[in-house]
Amino acid sequence: MVDRSKSMTTLWSKGRFDTAPDAAALAFGASFRFDRRLFPDDVTGSLAWARALAKAGVLSRDDARAIEGTLAEILQQGLANPDFVAGADEDVHSFVERQLVERLGDAGRRLHTGRSRNEQVSLDLRLYLRRRIPALQQAMAALVEALSLQASKAGDSLMPSYTHFRPAQPVLVAHFFLAHVAPLRRDFERFTAARAEADALPLGSGAIAGTSYAIDVDVLARDLGFSRIVANSIDASSDRDFAASFLYACALTMVHLSRLAEDLIIFSGDEHRFFELSDALSTGSSMMPQKKNPDPLELVRGKSGRALGHLVALLTAMKGLPSGYNKDLQEDKESVFDAEDTLAGSLAVVRSVAAGLTLNRERAESAASGLLLATDVADYLVGRGVPFRRAHEIVGALVRKLHTEGRQFESLSLGEWRAASDLFDQDVVGRVAPRASVAAKKTPQSTAPAAVHAHLVEVQRWLQGL
């Protein structure tokens, strides 16, 4: 390991210590390699803090003007050239301050007056999440749009639904796609809530007890676009609930993407073949020429564990901390950044897979018949006055007979129907059919064509309103 202890810039003075920092320990605690992502947010917060110090009379007008102008130059340089944000610095805060001091001298050293890195890092992460969450939500909306387009194209196509991964009842293919839209919309709102939780200004909290300078935090909050100010300076220095909420939103969205991926892996497989994956989004085998593998979906399914792990890691770091800031909290940023990257990449690839799906209508519809109609047979008897539990028993016995003989309801003669119950009549043949089963549903969340159409229209309106 390179000894960087002599050149590494830090925000803490070495005047308190009589020996040089241990090189390995200092490098171990450095975070610049990953928190450089916070560069725009750190400069934005510093600009606002300079204005607040000037308003409080802590900075002279000349110093404030010089600091603001120089920070603006530093920000522009970093945005234009990401490689600029580099160097032998402990963290991004040290980097920005070093750049400022190198250009302004003592005027730059005055910026940190009344401000602690404890509140600074909280501010930066809050600003970061506020600007990055909308991009994730846009990606979620793009996936919702791809799924809703597939639902629209599917029209009145049928497929089986499953419970316990056993065929259950016929449903519209559109209903299946919209079943995956519903949790994604909940995820969208969960990120809205996570962003709102991050929307609190921590500046003015100092290291833990507040600041002795007359900072107008209300004006400062408005300057940075915050809707409120944190309630307690002790809590503010160690609060990472907002980061945990973001990680929870990421983790649950990845769970939903993983479940969608699993469905598409199964239903595009040779055993089902309800859908065909695009060749552009599949891979082959290095040995078996016939293979068409759903690798992108499998990766999404696997990467869900990363997001889950990051949430557990941060909660574990938080659970035993005494009040006030502790260095353990530095673990928040790598978790946040990797969870964001994992989710963004997964959303993009699943959207592409969903958009490229081809429905095998005949194959899907042929699987949506047969013994899946048993509940409809029981409902027929209920309509003739038979208690449902008795109807369930009658149909169960009939299913057992058909299963043993390798037959379906469609093969029964009227005599065989009446042998099961004399309440069966000729109309049972028309009633016990996949499309009739779907059409018979009455509730607004069901697979009834009118209900699915209404749901699809509502989803499209939601997308248009974003």
The 8 nearest C-alpha neighbors of each residue, nearest first, counted from 0:
[[1, 2, 23, 22, 3, 26, 27, 4],
 [0, 2, 3, 22, 23, 4, 26, 5],
 [3, 1, 22, 4, 0, 5, 23, 26],
 [2, 4, 6, 5, 7, 1, 22, 87],
 [3, 5, 22, 7, 6, 2, 20, 25],
 [6, 4, 3, 7, 2, 19, 22, 20],
 [5, 7, 3, 4, 87, 8, 88, 2],
 [8, 6, 87, 88, 4, 3, 5, 89],
 [9, 7, 88, 89, 93, 6, 87, 10],
 [8, 10, 89, 93, 11, 88, 7, 90],
 [11, 9, 93, 12, 8, 92, 116, 89],
 [12, 10, 9, 13, 8, 14, 93, 15],
 [11, 13, 14, 10, 15, 9, 16, 8],
 [12, 14, 15, 16, 11, 17, 19, 20],
 [15, 13, 12, 16, 17, 11, 18, 19],
 [14, 16, 13, 12, 17, 11, 18, 19],
 [17, 15, 13, 14, 18, 19, 12, 20],
 [16, 18, 15, 19, 14, 13, 20, 12],
 [19, 17, 16, 20, 13, 21, 15, 14],
 [18, 20, 21, 17, 16, 4, 5, 13],
 [21, 19, 22, 4, 18, 25, 24, 5],
 [20, 22, 24, 23, 25, 19, 4, 26],
 [23, 21, 4, 25, 2, 24, 20, 26],
 [22, 24, 26, 25, 21, 27, 2, 0],
 [25, 23, 27, 21, 26, 22, 28, 20],
 [26, 24, 22, 28, 27, 23, 21, 29],
 [25, 27, 29, 23, 28, 24, 22, 3],
 [28, 26, 24, 25, 29, 23, 30, 22],
 [27, 29, 25, 26, 24, 30, 89, 326],
 [28, 30, 89, 26, 27, 31, 90, 25],
 [31, 29, 90, 32, 34, 33, 89, 28],
 [32, 30, 90, 34, 33, 91, 35, 89],
 [31, 33, 30, 34, 35, 90, 29, 85],
 [32, 34, 31, 35, 30, 36, 333, 332],
 [35, 33, 36, 31, 37, 30, 91, 32],
 [36, 34, 91, 37, 38, 33, 31, 32],
 [37, 35, 34, 38, 33, 39, 91, 40],
 [36, 38, 35, 40, 34, 39, 41, 123],
 [37, 39, 41, 35, 40, 36, 91, 42],
 [40, 38, 42, 41, 37, 43, 74, 36],
 [39, 41, 43, 123, 37, 38, 42, 126],
 [42, 40, 38, 44, 43, 123, 39, 37],
 [41, 43, 45, 39, 44, 40, 46, 38],
 [44, 42, 40, 46, 41, 45, 39, 47],
 [45, 43, 41, 47, 42, 46, 40, 48],
 [46, 44, 48, 42, 47, 43, 49, 41],
 [45, 47, 49, 43, 48, 44, 67, 42],
 [46, 48, 50, 44, 45, 49, 51, 43],
 [49, 47, 45, 51, 50, 46, 52, 44],
 [50, 48, 52, 46, 51, 47, 45, 63],
 [49, 51, 53, 47, 48, 52, 54, 46],
 [50, 52, 48, 54, 53, 49, 214, 55],
 [53, 51, 55, 57, 49, 54, 50, 58],
 [52, 54, 58, 56, 50, 55, 51, 57],
 [53, 55, 51, 56, 52, 50, 57, 214],
 [56, 54, 52, 53, 57, 213, 214, 51],
 [57, 55, 53, 54, 58, 52, 59, 213],
 [58, 56, 52, 55, 53, 59, 54, 212],
 [59, 57, 53, 56, 52, 63, 62, 60],
 [60, 58, 62, 61, 63, 53, 57, 56],
 [59, 61, 63, 62, 64, 58, 53, 65],
 [60, 62, 64, 59, 63, 65, 58, 66],
 [63, 61, 65, 59, 64, 60, 106, 66],
 [64, 62, 66, 60, 65, 61, 58, 53],
 [65, 63, 61, 67, 62, 66, 60, 68],
 [64, 66, 62, 68, 63, 67, 69, 61],
 [67, 65, 63, 69, 68, 64, 70, 62],
 [68, 66, 70, 64, 69, 65, 46, 63],
 [67, 69, 71, 65, 66, 70, 64, 72],
 [68, 70, 72, 66, 71, 67, 65, 73],
 [71, 69, 73, 67, 72, 68, 66, 74],
 [70, 72, 74, 68, 69, 73, 67, 75],
 [71, 73, 69, 75, 70, 74, 76, 68],
 [72, 74, 70, 76, 71, 75, 77, 69],
 [75, 73, 71, 77, 72, 76, 70, 78],
 [76, 74, 72, 78, 77, 73, 79, 71],
 [75, 77, 73, 79, 74, 78, 80, 72],
 [78, 76, 74, 80, 81, 79, 75, 83],
 [79, 77, 75, 80, 76, 81, 74, 39],
 [78, 80, 76, 77, 75, 81, 74, 83],
 [79, 81, 77, 82, 78, 83, 76, 84],
 [82, 80, 83, 77, 84, 78, 79, 76],
 [83, 81, 84, 80, 85, 77, 79, 78],
 [82, 84, 81, 77, 80, 85, 76, 86],
 [85, 83, 82, 81, 77, 35, 86, 38],
 [86, 84, 83, 82, 87, 94, 88, 35],
 [85, 87, 88, 84, 94, 7, 83, 31],
 [88, 86, 7, 6, 8, 89, 3, 85],
 [89, 87, 8, 7, 90, 94, 86, 93],
 [88, 90, 29, 9, 31, 8, 93, 7],
 [91, 89, 31, 30, 93, 92, 88, 29],
 [90, 92, 94, 35, 93, 31, 34, 38],
 [91, 93, 95, 94, 90, 96, 41, 10],
 [94, 92, 96, 90, 91, 9, 95, 10],
 [95, 93, 91, 97, 92, 96, 88, 98],
 [94, 96, 98, 92, 97, 93, 99, 91],
 [95, 97, 99, 93, 98, 94, 100, 92],
 [98, 96, 94, 100, 99, 95, 93, 101],
 [97, 99, 95, 101, 96, 100, 94, 102],
 [98, 100, 96, 107, 102, 97, 101, 103],
 [101, 99, 107, 104, 103, 97, 102, 98],
 [102, 100, 98, 99, 103, 104, 97, 107],
 [101, 103, 100, 99, 104, 98, 69, 107],
 [104, 102, 100, 107, 106, 101, 99, 105],
 [103, 105, 100, 106, 107, 101, 102, 108],
 [106, 104, 108, 107, 103, 109, 100, 110],
 [105, 107, 109, 108, 104, 103, 62, 66],
 [106, 108, 100, 99, 105, 103, 109, 104],
 [109, 107, 105, 106, 110, 100, 111, 104],
 [108, 110, 107, 106, 111, 112, 105, 58],
 [111, 109, 112, 108, 107, 49, 106, 48],
 [110, 112, 114, 109, 113, 108, 115, 107],
 [113, 111, 110, 114, 109, 52, 57, 108],
 [114, 112, 210, 111, 212, 205, 115, 211],
 [115, 113, 111, 205, 112, 116, 203, 118],
 [116, 114, 206, 205, 117, 118, 119, 113],
 [115, 117, 119, 118, 120, 114, 206, 92],
 [118, 116, 115, 119, 206, 236, 120, 324],
 [119, 117, 121, 116, 120, 115, 201, 202],
 [120, 118, 116, 122, 121, 117, 123, 115],
 [119, 121, 123, 122, 118, 117, 116, 124],
 [122, 120, 118, 124, 119, 123, 125, 117],
 [121, 123, 119, 125, 120, 124, 118, 201],
 [124, 122, 120, 126, 40, 125, 41, 121],
 [123, 125, 127, 121, 126, 122, 128, 120],
 [126, 124, 122, 197, 128, 127, 123, 121],
 [125, 127, 129, 123, 124, 128, 40, 122],
 [128, 126, 124, 125, 130, 129, 123, 131],
 [129, 127, 131, 125, 130, 126, 132, 124],
 [128, 130, 126, 127, 194, 131, 132, 125],
 [129, 131, 128, 127, 132, 126, 133, 134],
 [132, 130, 128, 134, 133, 129, 127, 135],
 [131, 133, 135, 134, 128, 129, 130, 136],
 [134, 132, 136, 135, 131, 137, 130, 129],
 [135, 133, 137, 136, 132, 131, 138, 130],
 [136, 134, 138, 132, 137, 133, 343, 139],
 [135, 137, 133, 139, 138, 134, 187, 140],
 [136, 138, 140, 134, 135, 139, 133, 141],
 [137, 139, 141, 135, 136, 140, 346, 142],
 [140, 138, 136, 142, 141, 137, 143, 135],
 [139, 141, 143, 137, 142, 138, 144, 136],
 [142, 140, 138, 144, 139, 143, 137, 145],
 [141, 143, 350, 145, 139, 144, 140, 146],
 [144, 142, 140, 146, 141, 145, 180, 147],
 [143, 145, 141, 147, 142, 146, 148, 140],
 [146, 144, 142, 148, 354, 143, 147, 353],
 [147, 145, 149, 143, 148, 144, 176, 150],
 [146, 148, 150, 144, 149, 145, 143, 151],
 [149, 147, 151, 145, 150, 146, 144, 152],
 [148, 150, 152, 146, 147, 151, 153, 145],
 [151, 149, 173, 147, 153, 148, 152, 176],
 [150, 152, 148, 149, 153, 154, 147, 173],
 [153, 151, 149, 154, 150, 148, 173, 147],
 [154, 152, 150, 151, 156, 173, 149, 172],
 [153, 155, 152, 156, 151, 173, 150, 172],
 [154, 156, 171, 153, 157, 448, 172, 173],
 [157, 155, 153, 154, 172, 171, 360, 364],
 [158, 156, 171, 364, 172, 170, 363, 155],
 [157, 159, 363, 367, 364, 170, 172, 169],
 [160, 158, 367, 169, 168, 170, 366, 166],
 [159, 161, 167, 168, 169, 166, 170, 158],
 [162, 160, 166, 167, 164, 165, 163, 159],
 [161, 163, 164, 165, 167, 166, 160, 168],
 [162, 164, 165, 161, 166, 167, 160, 168],
 [165, 163, 162, 161, 166, 167, 160, 262],
 [164, 166, 161, 163, 162, 167, 160, 159],
 [167, 165, 161, 160, 159, 371, 168, 164],
 [166, 168, 161, 160, 371, 162, 165, 159],
 [169, 167, 371, 160, 159, 170, 372, 166],
 [168, 170, 159, 367, 158, 433, 160, 437],
 [171, 169, 157, 446, 158, 159, 437, 160],
 [170, 172, 157, 174, 173, 156, 446, 158],
 [171, 173, 175, 157, 174, 156, 158, 153],
 [174, 172, 150, 171, 176, 175, 153, 177],
 [173, 175, 171, 177, 172, 176, 446, 178],
 [174, 176, 178, 172, 173, 177, 171, 179],
 [177, 175, 173, 178, 179, 174, 150, 146],
 [176, 178, 180, 174, 179, 175, 173, 181],
 [179, 177, 175, 176, 180, 181, 174, 182],
 [180, 178, 177, 181, 176, 182, 259, 183],
 [179, 181, 177, 183, 178, 143, 182, 184],
 [180, 182, 184, 179, 183, 178, 177, 185],
 [183, 181, 185, 184, 180, 179, 186, 255],
 [184, 182, 186, 180, 185, 181, 187, 179],
 [183, 185, 187, 186, 181, 182, 180, 188],
 [184, 186, 182, 188, 183, 187, 189, 181],
 [187, 185, 183, 189, 184, 188, 252, 182],
 [186, 188, 184, 190, 185, 189, 136, 183],
 [187, 189, 191, 185, 190, 186, 192, 184],
 [188, 190, 186, 192, 191, 187, 248, 185],
 [191, 189, 193, 192, 187, 188, 248, 194],
 [190, 192, 188, 194, 189, 193, 195, 187],
 [191, 193, 195, 189, 190, 194, 196, 188],
 [194, 192, 190, 196, 195, 245, 191, 244],
 [193, 195, 191, 197, 196, 192, 129, 190],
 [196, 194, 198, 192, 193, 197, 191, 129],
 [195, 197, 193, 194, 198, 241, 192, 199],
 [198, 196, 125, 194, 241, 195, 199, 193],
 [197, 199, 195, 196, 225, 226, 194, 200],
 [200, 198, 228, 227, 229, 225, 197, 201],
 [199, 201, 228, 202, 229, 220, 225, 227],
 [202, 200, 229, 118, 204, 122, 235, 203],
 [203, 201, 204, 200, 118, 205, 122, 119],
 [202, 204, 205, 209, 210, 201, 216, 214],
 [203, 205, 209, 232, 202, 201, 207, 208],
 [206, 204, 209, 115, 210, 114, 207, 203],
 [205, 207, 115, 117, 208, 204, 118, 236],
 [206, 208, 233, 205, 232, 209, 236, 204],
 [209, 207, 232, 205, 204, 206, 233, 210],
 [210, 208, 204, 205, 203, 232, 207, 211],
 [209, 211, 205, 212, 113, 203, 204, 208],
 [212, 210, 213, 209, 113, 214, 205, 203],
 [211, 213, 210, 214, 113, 55, 57, 52],
 [214, 212, 55, 215, 211, 210, 52, 56],
 [213, 215, 212, 216, 55, 51, 52, 203],
 [216, 214, 217, 218, 219, 213, 51, 55],
 [215, 217, 219, 218, 214, 220, 203, 202],
 [218, 216, 220, 219, 215, 221, 228, 227],
 [217, 219, 221, 216, 220, 215, 222, 51],
 [218, 220, 216, 222, 217, 221, 215, 51],
 [221, 219, 225, 217, 223, 222, 218, 216],
 [220, 222, 224, 218, 223, 219, 225, 217],
 [221, 223, 219, 220, 224, 218, 47, 225],
 [224, 222, 220, 221, 225, 219, 47, 44],
 [223, 225, 221, 222, 220, 226, 198, 219],
 [226, 224, 220, 198, 227, 199, 223, 221],
 [225, 227, 198, 199, 224, 220, 221, 228],
 [226, 228, 199, 225, 200, 229, 220, 198],
 [229, 227, 200, 199, 230, 201, 220, 226],
 [230, 228, 201, 199, 200, 231, 235, 227],
 [229, 231, 228, 232, 235, 234, 201, 227],
 [230, 232, 234, 233, 229, 235, 204, 208],
 [231, 233, 204, 235, 234, 207, 208, 209],
 [234, 232, 207, 323, 235, 231, 236, 208],
 [233, 235, 231, 232, 236, 237, 238, 323],
 [236, 234, 232, 238, 233, 237, 231, 201],
 [235, 237, 324, 323, 234, 233, 117, 118],
 [238, 236, 324, 323, 235, 234, 239, 322],
 [239, 237, 235, 240, 234, 236, 241, 121],
 [238, 240, 242, 241, 237, 243, 331, 328],
 [239, 241, 243, 242, 238, 244, 196, 245],
 [240, 242, 244, 197, 239, 243, 196, 245],
 [243, 241, 245, 239, 244, 240, 246, 335],
 [242, 244, 240, 246, 245, 241, 247, 239],
 [245, 243, 247, 241, 242, 246, 193, 240],
 [244, 246, 242, 248, 243, 193, 247, 249],
 [247, 245, 249, 243, 310, 248, 244, 250],
 [248, 246, 244, 250, 249, 245, 243, 251],
 [247, 249, 245, 251, 246, 250, 189, 190],
 [250, 248, 246, 252, 247, 251, 253, 245],
 [251, 249, 306, 247, 307, 253, 252, 248],
 [250, 252, 254, 253, 248, 249, 247, 255],
 [251, 253, 255, 249, 254, 250, 186, 248],
 [252, 254, 256, 303, 250, 251, 255, 257],
 [255, 253, 251, 257, 252, 256, 303, 250],
 [254, 256, 252, 258, 253, 257, 259, 251],
 [257, 255, 253, 259, 258, 254, 260, 252],
 [256, 258, 300, 260, 254, 255, 259, 253],
 [259, 257, 261, 255, 260, 256, 262, 254],
 [260, 258, 256, 262, 261, 257, 263, 255],
 [261, 259, 257, 296, 263, 258, 262, 256],
 [260, 262, 258, 264, 259, 263, 257, 265],
 [263, 261, 259, 265, 264, 260, 266, 258],
 [262, 264, 266, 260, 265, 261, 267, 259],
 [265, 263, 261, 262, 267, 266, 260, 268],
 [264, 266, 268, 262, 263, 267, 261, 271],
 [265, 267, 263, 271, 273, 268, 272, 264],
 [268, 266, 272, 274, 275, 264, 265, 263],
 [269, 267, 265, 272, 270, 266, 271, 264],
 [268, 270, 272, 271, 267, 266, 265, 273],
 [269, 271, 268, 272, 266, 265, 267, 273],
 [270, 272, 266, 269, 273, 268, 267, 265],
 [273, 271, 267, 274, 269, 268, 266, 270],
 [272, 274, 363, 359, 266, 271, 267, 362],
 [275, 273, 358, 267, 272, 357, 359, 266],
 [274, 276, 357, 267, 356, 358, 277, 272],
 [277, 275, 356, 278, 274, 267, 355, 357],
 [276, 278, 279, 280, 355, 356, 275, 281],
 [279, 277, 281, 280, 276, 282, 291, 275],
 [280, 278, 277, 281, 282, 276, 355, 352],
 [279, 281, 277, 278, 352, 276, 295, 282],
 [282, 280, 293, 278, 292, 279, 291, 294],
 [283, 281, 292, 291, 294, 293, 284, 280],
 [284, 282, 291, 290, 292, 285, 281, 288],
 [283, 285, 287, 286, 290, 288, 282, 291],
 [286, 284, 287, 283, 288, 290, 282, 289],
 [285, 287, 284, 288, 283, 290, 289, 291],
 [286, 288, 284, 289, 290, 285, 283, 291],
 [289, 287, 290, 284, 286, 283, 285, 291],
 [290, 288, 287, 291, 284, 283, 286, 292],
 [289, 291, 283, 288, 284, 287, 292, 282],
 [292, 290, 283, 282, 281, 289, 293, 284],
 [291, 293, 282, 281, 294, 283, 290, 284],
 [294, 292, 281, 296, 295, 297, 264, 282],
 [293, 295, 297, 296, 292, 298, 281, 282],
 [296, 294, 298, 297, 293, 299, 348, 280],
 [297, 295, 260, 299, 298, 294, 293, 300],
 [296, 298, 294, 300, 299, 295, 301, 293],
 [297, 299, 301, 295, 300, 296, 302, 294],
 [300, 298, 302, 296, 301, 297, 345, 257],
 [299, 301, 257, 297, 298, 303, 302, 296],
 [300, 302, 298, 299, 303, 304, 297, 257],
 [303, 301, 299, 304, 305, 300, 298, 341],
 [302, 304, 253, 306, 305, 301, 300, 254],
 [303, 305, 307, 302, 306, 308, 301, 300],
 [306, 304, 308, 302, 303, 307, 309, 338],
 [305, 307, 250, 309, 338, 308, 303, 304],
 [308, 306, 304, 250, 310, 305, 309, 303],
 [307, 309, 305, 311, 306, 310, 312, 304],
 [308, 310, 312, 334, 306, 311, 307, 305],
 [311, 309, 246, 307, 308, 312, 313, 247],
 [310, 312, 308, 314, 309, 313, 315, 307],
 [313, 311, 309, 315, 310, 314, 308, 316],
 [314, 312, 316, 315, 310, 311, 331, 317],
 [313, 315, 317, 311, 316, 312, 318, 310],
 [314, 316, 312, 313, 318, 317, 311, 319],
 [317, 315, 313, 314, 318, 312, 327, 319],
 [318, 316, 314, 315, 320, 319, 313, 328],
 [317, 319, 315, 316, 320, 314, 313, 321],
 [320, 318, 317, 321, 316, 315, 314, 322],
 [321, 319, 317, 318, 322, 325, 316, 327],
 [320, 322, 323, 319, 325, 324, 237, 318],
 [323, 321, 320, 324, 237, 233, 234, 325],
 [322, 324, 237, 233, 236, 207, 321, 234],
 [323, 325, 237, 236, 117, 326, 322, 328],
 [326, 324, 327, 328, 323, 237, 320, 321],
 [325, 327, 328, 329, 324, 330, 28, 117],
 [328, 326, 325, 329, 330, 316, 317, 320],
 [329, 327, 330, 326, 331, 325, 316, 317],
 [328, 330, 327, 331, 326, 332, 30, 333],
 [331, 329, 328, 332, 327, 333, 334, 313],
 [332, 330, 329, 334, 328, 333, 313, 335],
 [331, 333, 335, 334, 330, 336, 329, 34],
 [334, 332, 336, 335, 331, 337, 330, 33],
 [335, 333, 309, 332, 337, 331, 336, 338],
 [334, 336, 332, 338, 333, 337, 339, 331],
 [337, 335, 339, 333, 338, 334, 332, 340],
 [336, 338, 340, 339, 334, 335, 341, 333],
 [339, 337, 341, 306, 335, 340, 336, 334],
 [338, 340, 336, 342, 337, 341, 343, 335],
 [341, 339, 337, 343, 338, 342, 344, 336],
 [342, 340, 338, 344, 339, 343, 337, 345],
 [341, 343, 345, 339, 344, 340, 346, 338],
 [344, 342, 340, 346, 345, 341, 339, 135],
 [345, 343, 347, 341, 342, 346, 340, 348],
 [344, 346, 342, 348, 347, 343, 299, 349],
 [347, 345, 343, 349, 344, 348, 342, 350],
 [346, 348, 344, 350, 345, 349, 343, 351],
 [347, 349, 351, 345, 350, 346, 352, 344],
 [350, 348, 352, 346, 351, 347, 353, 345],
 [349, 351, 142, 353, 347, 348, 352, 346],
 [350, 352, 348, 354, 349, 353, 355, 347],
 [351, 353, 349, 355, 350, 354, 348, 280],
 [354, 352, 350, 355, 356, 351, 349, 145],
 [353, 355, 351, 145, 352, 356, 350, 146],
 [356, 354, 352, 277, 353, 351, 357, 276],
 [357, 355, 276, 353, 275, 354, 277, 274],
 [358, 356, 275, 274, 359, 355, 276, 277],
 [357, 359, 274, 360, 273, 275, 356, 153],
 [360, 358, 273, 274, 362, 361, 363, 357],
 [359, 361, 363, 362, 358, 364, 156, 273],
 [362, 360, 364, 363, 359, 365, 273, 156],
 [361, 363, 365, 360, 359, 364, 273, 366],
 [364, 362, 158, 273, 360, 366, 361, 365],
 [365, 363, 157, 367, 158, 361, 366, 362],
 [364, 366, 362, 367, 363, 361, 368, 158],
 [365, 367, 364, 363, 368, 159, 158, 362],
 [368, 366, 159, 158, 169, 364, 365, 433],
 [369, 367, 433, 366, 371, 365, 370, 372],
 [368, 370, 407, 371, 408, 372, 367, 409],
 [369, 371, 372, 373, 407, 368, 408, 398],
 [372, 370, 168, 369, 167, 373, 368, 166],
 [373, 371, 370, 375, 374, 369, 431, 376],
 [374, 372, 376, 375, 370, 371, 377, 394],
 [375, 373, 377, 376, 372, 378, 371, 391],
 [376, 374, 378, 372, 377, 373, 379, 431],
 [375, 377, 379, 373, 374, 378, 431, 372],
 [376, 378, 374, 390, 380, 379, 375, 391],
 [377, 379, 381, 375, 380, 376, 374, 382],
 [380, 378, 376, 382, 377, 381, 375, 383],
 [379, 381, 383, 382, 377, 378, 385, 390],
 [382, 380, 385, 378, 384, 383, 379, 387],
 [381, 383, 379, 380, 384, 378, 385, 377],
 [384, 382, 380, 381, 385, 379, 422, 423],
 [383, 385, 381, 382, 386, 380, 387, 379],
 [384, 386, 381, 380, 383, 390, 387, 389],
 [387, 385, 389, 388, 381, 390, 384, 380],
 [386, 388, 390, 389, 381, 391, 385, 377],
 [389, 387, 391, 390, 386, 392, 385, 393],
 [388, 390, 392, 386, 391, 387, 393, 385],
 [391, 389, 387, 393, 377, 392, 388, 380],
 [392, 390, 388, 394, 389, 393, 377, 387],
 [391, 393, 395, 389, 390, 394, 396, 388],
 [394, 392, 390, 396, 395, 391, 389, 397],
 [393, 395, 397, 391, 396, 392, 398, 377],
 [396, 394, 392, 398, 397, 393, 391, 399],
 [395, 397, 399, 394, 393, 398, 392, 400],
 [396, 398, 394, 400, 395, 399, 401, 393],
 [399, 397, 395, 401, 400, 396, 402, 394],
 [398, 400, 396, 402, 397, 401, 403, 395],
 [401, 399, 397, 403, 398, 402, 404, 396],
 [402, 400, 406, 398, 404, 403, 399, 405],
 [401, 403, 405, 399, 404, 400, 398, 406],
 [404, 402, 400, 401, 405, 399, 406, 398],
 [403, 405, 401, 402, 406, 400, 399, 407],
 [404, 406, 402, 403, 401, 407, 400, 399],
 [405, 407, 401, 404, 402, 410, 408, 403],
 [408, 406, 369, 409, 410, 370, 401, 405],
 [407, 409, 410, 411, 369, 370, 406, 401],
 [408, 410, 407, 411, 369, 428, 431, 406],
 [411, 409, 408, 407, 406, 412, 401, 415],
 [412, 410, 408, 409, 415, 416, 413, 407],
 [411, 413, 415, 414, 416, 410, 409, 417],
 [414, 412, 416, 415, 417, 425, 411, 424],
 [415, 413, 417, 412, 416, 418, 411, 419],
 [414, 416, 418, 412, 417, 413, 411, 419],
 [415, 417, 413, 414, 419, 418, 423, 412],
 [418, 416, 421, 420, 414, 419, 415, 423],
 [417, 419, 415, 416, 420, 414, 421, 413],
 [418, 420, 417, 416, 415, 397, 393, 421],
 [421, 419, 417, 422, 418, 423, 416, 393],
 [420, 422, 417, 423, 418, 419, 416, 424],
 [423, 421, 420, 424, 383, 417, 380, 416],
 [424, 422, 421, 417, 420, 416, 427, 425],
 [425, 423, 426, 427, 422, 413, 417, 421],
 [424, 426, 427, 428, 413, 423, 429, 416],
 [427, 425, 428, 424, 429, 430, 423, 431],
 [428, 426, 430, 425, 429, 424, 431, 423],
 [427, 429, 426, 431, 430, 425, 432, 409],
 [430, 428, 427, 426, 431, 432, 435, 425],
 [429, 431, 427, 428, 432, 435, 426, 436],
 [430, 432, 428, 429, 427, 375, 376, 372],
 [431, 433, 435, 434, 430, 436, 429, 372],
 [434, 432, 436, 435, 368, 169, 367, 437],
 [435, 433, 437, 436, 432, 438, 157, 169],
 [436, 434, 438, 432, 437, 433, 430, 439],
 [437, 435, 433, 439, 434, 438, 432, 375],
 [436, 438, 434, 435, 447, 439, 440, 170],
 [437, 439, 435, 447, 436, 440, 434, 448],
 [440, 438, 436, 437, 435, 441, 447, 434],
 [441, 439, 447, 438, 437, 442, 445, 446],
 [440, 442, 439, 447, 443, 445, 438, 450],
 [441, 443, 445, 444, 440, 450, 447, 446],
 [444, 442, 450, 445, 441, 447, 451, 446],
 [445, 443, 442, 450, 446, 451, 454, 447],
 [446, 444, 442, 447, 443, 440, 450, 441],
 [445, 447, 170, 174, 451, 171, 437, 448],
 [448, 446, 440, 450, 438, 437, 445, 449],
 [449, 447, 451, 450, 452, 446, 438, 437],
 [448, 450, 452, 451, 447, 453, 446, 443],
 [451, 449, 443, 453, 447, 452, 448, 454],
 [452, 450, 454, 448, 453, 449, 446, 455],
 [451, 453, 455, 449, 454, 450, 448, 456],
 [452, 454, 450, 456, 451, 455, 449, 457],
 [455, 453, 451, 457, 452, 456, 450, 458],
 [454, 456, 452, 458, 457, 453, 451, 459],
 [455, 457, 459, 453, 454, 458, 452, 460],
 [456, 458, 454, 460, 455, 459, 453, 461],
 [459, 457, 461, 455, 460, 456, 454, 462],
 [458, 460, 462, 456, 461, 457, 455, 463],
 [459, 461, 463, 457, 462, 458, 464, 456],
 [462, 460, 458, 464, 459, 463, 457, 465],
 [463, 461, 459, 464, 460, 465, 458, 140],
 [462, 464, 460, 461, 465, 459, 458, 457],
 [463, 465, 461, 462, 460, 459, 458, 457],
 [464, 462, 463, 461, 140, 137, 460, 136]]
